[in-house]
Amino acid sequence: MTQRAYNFAAGPAVLPESVLAQIQREIMVLPGPKASILEISHRSPTFKEIIEAAEANIRKLLKISDDYAVLFLQGGGRLLFSMIPMNLATKEKPSADYIVTGTWGKAALKEAKKEGLARVAWDGADSKYTHTPADSDLDLDPNAAYLHYTCNETIEGVQFPSEPQGGEVPLVCDASSDFMHKPIPIDRYGMIYACAQKNLGPAGVSIVVIHKDLLARSSDDLGAYLNFKLHADENSLMNTAPTFAIYVVRLVTDWLVNDIGGLDKMYAINKAKAKMLYDVIDASGGFYDGHAKPECRSLMNVSFRLPSEELTKEFLQQGEAQDLTALAGHRSVGGCRASIYNAMPVAGVEALRDFMIAFRDKHAG
Ligand SMILES: *Cc1c(COP(=O)(O)O)cnc(C)c1O
């Protein structure tokens, strides 16, 4: 078999090797149905057990009470950008507030404006999306339907150190690229959501955790698939669920519970991994230029630049040759980005750290 590289892709992204091995073992046949996960009904007892186990794992890891529904939906983060204003803005509260800390926050705001009224509570464009706002910087509408923010900007590598203070307005969070990287106070959220393909599984499913009070806002006039309340009423089985993707989410969350030992442990590992790379950046004498301000650096996506285009190209080529792959920054910003999600092994980050130190020693003037 070809040797597996350390894959620093932003998404779809690295999965735990033990999960891939289990998929390989089970792909031909699951014991109960004597058929593949790819071949069984989403209404079969075997799949019911899988989706319930995935939900139970998510509830256990994030300590989610029965006040919240957990949904498995399709359409990725993007469809949720539209579904959120469709479901959560009401006649009485027609306008929503958005904190824009980077590319994804901007995209969420753009879709919300197509559905109704959306205000900017803060926008970091002037400082090139290098930091998150202080609570005192937010311009909040106390009557907003909700306050939306992106806890980790995947492209810029900017992450909120903690939840913004939105007063009484329900907090809605796009956690697509850092969901379950640390414990969170779930009660602070009206809704938190994530597409799976960064930190949780393969492309094809998104997880929504939503306070049940908010489900009352969904209008019967919405198209059925667009309606959060109908999905909750049908336990995410209104239509054919993305069975394989949910099966993998179950395995990844099993891994978080059993192999890692929960989110406190995961968080400690993630902090240690990120520190290795930021320490190299900080000790490089400016050779590596980190994008985010130190106090809001992402533990998941480490974005940095090299002194020139030529050096960037050489860095990426040499990395590739050493099986350190997918280190190019997003096409919109250039530079480099190392995505080091939960499943990236410590050894992968150590290999990248050593490569960065050696590359700098060779090329710094
Ligand atoms: C990747 C990403 C999305 C978009 O997800 P799709 O599933 O491609 O629609 C949204 N928000 C954030 C923060 C992301 O990283």
PDBQT file of the ligand as one rigid body, heavy atoms in Angstrom, charges set to zero:
ROOT
HETATM    1  C1  LIG A 401     -16.070  24.616   5.378  1.00  0.00    +0.000 C 
HETATM    2  C2  LIG A 401     -16.862  25.636   6.113  1.00  0.00    +0.000 A 
HETATM    3  C3  LIG A 401     -18.189  25.953   5.750  1.00  0.00    +0.000 A 
HETATM    4  C4  LIG A 401     -18.860  25.433   4.494  1.00  0.00    +0.000 C 
HETATM    5  O1  LIG A 401     -19.161  24.151   4.490  1.00  0.00    +0.000 OA
HETATM    6  P1  LIG A 401     -19.762  23.410   3.200  1.00  0.00    +0.000 P 
HETATM    7  O2  LIG A 401     -20.116  22.097   3.796  1.00  0.00    +0.000 OA
HETATM    8  O3  LIG A 401     -18.704  23.364   2.156  1.00  0.00    +0.000 OA
HETATM    9  O4  LIG A 401     -20.962  24.177   2.770  1.00  0.00    +0.000 OA
HETATM   10  C5  LIG A 401     -18.866  26.870   6.520  1.00  0.00    +0.000 A 
HETATM   11  N1  LIG A 401     -18.300  27.458   7.578  1.00  0.00    +0.000 NA
HETATM   12  C6  LIG A 401     -17.031  27.196   7.955  1.00  0.00    +0.000 A 
HETATM   13  C7  LIG A 401     -16.453  27.878   9.158  1.00  0.00    +0.000 C 
HETATM   14  C8  LIG A 401     -16.276  26.273   7.238  1.00  0.00    +0.000 A 
HETATM   15  O5  LIG A 401     -15.012  26.010   7.610  1.00  0.00    +0.000 OA
ENDROOT
TORSDOF 0
